[in-house]
């Protein structure tokens, strides 16, 4: 059929923009087995990693990450973007041209640190009761992982050290505040870069909760209009759990799973009872 019948469709791309070529390939391949952007990049990484099998490592690690706590749905794209973010000197923008041989070798050398920081972060968020539903922005996870990597503490999540408990409390407040304010929106790469620069100055120090808020103009308090808007939030929506945790700053959330209607039972909020 290949040699006799002229039936092969093709698209002639005249530029040498690899990202454009990948996008075309992924788009035209939708009729077959669905590929993600990361599948193409994994092929590049597999060819250029020297000691480890990139495809096997990243697939297995993504699966193990998604089994933490009650379960998550992190994709390979998120893991590979994290790998770029946690490796010093690498660009944050997630595109084919960033995955050079030199950059991929740096990621391979840093792979164990990448796995540790990401898994510790998801375990920490899980211990606070955050699940796949209320982790609204996956990018909001990356600065926390970057801090944990630089903090370089063994078993960060389960440590009962008093200073670390304060740090974990600040991380929880920062995560909730940035999620509710939808800080990680369309300009996420710029947002990530700004936070990386600040966190870099606080290697092995306390989590810079106030500095991050002040430097990036994120108010740690809410005005009346915002509070009124929060009060319209209904049970089981993506922000409801986050808002309820803010009402109880002194409660020990670590390793305790609280259902939303265990804080106030739904049965008490019927119209007749109200």
C-alpha positions in Angstrom: 0.0 0.0 0.0 2.8 2.4 0.8 4.5 1.9 -2.6 1.5 1.4 -4.8 -1.5 3.5 -3.5 -0.8 7.3 -2.9 -3.0 7.4 0.2 -0.6 8.7 2.9 -1.6 12.0 4.4 1.1 14.4 5.4 1.6 17.9 6.6 4.6 19.9 5.3 5.9 22.1 8.1 8.5 24.5 6.7 9.8 26.0 10.0 12.3 24.3 12.3 10.3 25.2 15.4 10.3 21.8 17.3 7.5 22.9 19.6 5.3 23.6 16.6 6.2 20.2 15.1 5.3 18.4 18.3 2.0 20.2 18.6 1.1 19.2 15.1 2.1 15.6 15.7 0.0 15.4 18.9 -3.0 17.0 17.2 -2.9 14.8 14.1 -2.5 11.7 16.3 -5.7 12.1 18.2 -7.3 9.4 16.0 -4.9 6.8 17.4 -3.6 6.2 21.0 -3.8 9.6 22.7 -0.4 11.1 23.3 0.5 13.9 25.8 3.1 16.5 25.1 5.2 14.7 27.7 5.2 11.5 25.6 7.3 13.2 22.9 9.6 14.8 25.5 10.0 11.4 27.2 11.3 10.0 23.9 13.9 12.7 23.9 14.9 12.0 27.5 15.0 8.3 27.0 17.5 8.7 24.2 19.7 11.1 26.2 19.7 9.8 29.8 22.9 7.7 30.3 22.2 5.7 33.5 18.4 5.5 33.9 15.5 4.6 31.7 13.7 8.0 31.6 10.4 6.6 30.4 10.3 3.9 33.1 11.5 6.2 35.8 9.0 9.0 35.1 6.0 6.6 34.5 6.7 4.7 37.7 7.2 7.8 39.8 4.0 9.5 38.4 2.1 6.4 39.4 3.6 6.3 42.9 2.8 10.0 43.4 -0.8 9.4 42.5 -1.2 6.7 45.1 -0.3 8.9 48.0 -3.1 9.5 50.5 -6.6 9.3 48.9 -5.1 9.5 45.4 -4.3 12.2 42.9 -4.2 12.7 39.1 -0.8 14.3 38.5 0.3 13.9 34.9 3.7 13.3 33.5 3.7 16.9 32.2 3.6 18.1 35.8 6.4 15.8 36.9 8.6 16.9 34.0 7.9 20.6 34.6 8.9 20.0 38.2 12.1 18.4 37.1 13.0 21.5 35.2 11.9 23.8 38.1 13.9 21.9 40.7 17.2 21.7 38.7 19.4 24.7 39.1 20.2 26.7 36.0 17.4 25.2 33.9 14.6 27.2 32.2 11.1 26.9 33.6 9.2 27.1 30.3 8.0 23.7 29.3 9.0 23.2 25.7 11.0 20.9 23.5 13.9 23.3 23.0 14.5 23.3 26.8 15.2 19.5 26.8 18.7 19.7 25.4 21.2 16.9 26.1 23.0 19.0 28.7 19.7 19.9 30.5 18.5 16.3 30.5 21.8 15.1 31.9 21.4 17.6 34.8 17.8 16.3 35.4 19.1 12.7 35.5 21.8 13.7 38.0 19.2 15.5 40.1 16.5 12.8 39.7 16.5 11.4 43.3 16.2 14.9 44.8 13.3 15.7 42.4 11.5 12.5 43.4 12.0 13.2 47.1 10.9 16.8 47.1 7.7 16.1 45.0 6.7 13.0 47.0 7.3 14.8 50.4 5.2 17.8 49.2 2.2 15.7 48.1 2.5 13.7 51.4 2.5 17.0 53.3 -0.6 18.3 51.5 -2.3 15.0 51.9 -1.6 15.1 55.7 -3.3 18.6 55.7 -6.4 17.0 54.1 -5.9 18.3 50.6 -7.0 16.0 47.8 -7.1 16.0 44.1 -10.3 18.0 44.1 -9.1 20.9 46.2 -5.6 21.2 44.8 -6.9 23.5 42.2 -3.6 24.5 40.6 -0.9 21.8 40.2 1.6 24.6 39.7 1.0 25.9 43.3 2.7 22.6 44.5 6.0 23.4 42.8 7.3 26.2 45.0 6.7 24.1 48.1 8.7 21.3 46.6 11.5 23.7 45.6 11.6 24.9 49.2 11.6 21.3 50.6 14.4 20.3 48.2 16.6 23.2 49.4 15.7 22.7 53.1 17.3 19.3 52.8 15.7 17.7 55.9 15.3 14.0 56.2 11.6 13.0 56.5 10.3 16.5 56.4 6.6 15.5 56.6 6.8 13.4 59.7 9.3 15.4 61.7 7.9 16.8 65.0 10.7 19.3 65.4 9.1 22.5 66.7 10.7 24.8 64.1 9.6 22.5 61.3 6.1 22.4 62.7 5.9 26.2 62.4 7.3 26.0 58.8 4.7 23.4 57.9 2.0 25.7 59.3 3.3 28.6 57.2 3.4 26.4 54.1 -0.3 25.4 54.6 -1.4 29.0 55.0 0.6 30.1 51.9 -0.8 27.3 49.8 -4.4 28.1 50.8 -4.0 31.8 50.3 -2.4 31.5 46.9 -5.0 28.9 45.8 -8.0 30.9 46.9 -6.6 34.0 45.2 -5.9 32.0 42.0 -2.4 33.4 41.9 -1.2 30.6 39.6 -3.3 31.6 36.6 -2.5 32.2 33.0 1.0 33.6 33.6 2.1 30.6 35.7 5.7 30.5 34.4 6.3 34.1 35.4 4.7 33.4 38.8 6.8 30.3 39.3 10.0 32.2 38.4 9.2 35.0 40.8 8.7 32.6 43.7 11.8 30.6 42.8 13.9 33.7 43.0 12.6 34.6 46.5 12.9 31.0 47.8 16.5 30.8 46.5 17.4 33.5 49.0 15.9 31.4 51.8 17.8 28.1 51.3 17.8 26.2 54.6 15.9 28.9 56.4 12.3 29.3 57.5 9.6 29.3 54.8 9.4 33.0 53.7 5.6 33.3 54.1 5.5 37.0 54.7 8.2 37.8 52.3 6.5 36.0 49.5 3.2 37.8 50.2 4.8 41.2 50.5 7.2 41.0 47.5 4.5 39.7 45.1 1.6 41.9 46.5 -0.5 39.1 47.8 -2.5 40.4 50.7 -2.6 38.0 53.7 -6.0 39.3 54.7 -9.4 39.5 52.9 -11.6 42.5 52.4 -15.4 42.5 53.0 -16.3 42.0 49.4 -14.0 38.9 49.2 -15.5 37.5 52.4 -19.0 38.0 51.1 -18.0 36.1 48.0 -16.6 33.3 50.0 -19.9 33.0 51.9 -21.5 32.0 48.6 -19.3 29.0 48.3 -21.3 25.8 48.7 -20.5 22.4 50.1 -18.3 20.1 48.0 -16.9 22.8 45.7 -13.2 23.2 44.9 -12.7 26.0 47.4 -15.0 25.0 50.3 -12.5 22.8 52.1 -9.8 25.4 51.8 -12.0 28.1 53.3 -13.2 25.9 56.2 -9.5 25.2 57.2 -8.9 28.9 57.4 -11.6 29.2 60.1 -9.6 26.9 62.4 -5.9 28.1 62.3 -5.1 26.4 65.7 -6.4 23.0 64.8 -3.9 20.2 64.2 -4.6 19.1 60.7 -1.5 16.9 60.4 -2.3 13.3 59.6 -6.0 13.8 60.4 -8.6 13.5 57.7 -11.6 15.9 58.2 -14.7 15.6 56.0 -16.3 19.0 55.4 -19.6 18.0 57.0 -17.8 16.7 60.1 -16.9 20.3 61.0 -20.6 21.3 60.9 -23.0 18.5 60.1 -25.1 19.1 57.0 -28.3 18.0 58.8 -28.1 21.2 61.0 -28.3 23.4 57.9 -31.8 22.6 56.6 -34.2 25.5 56.2 -36.5 24.5 59.1 -33.6 24.1 61.5 -32.0 27.4 60.4 
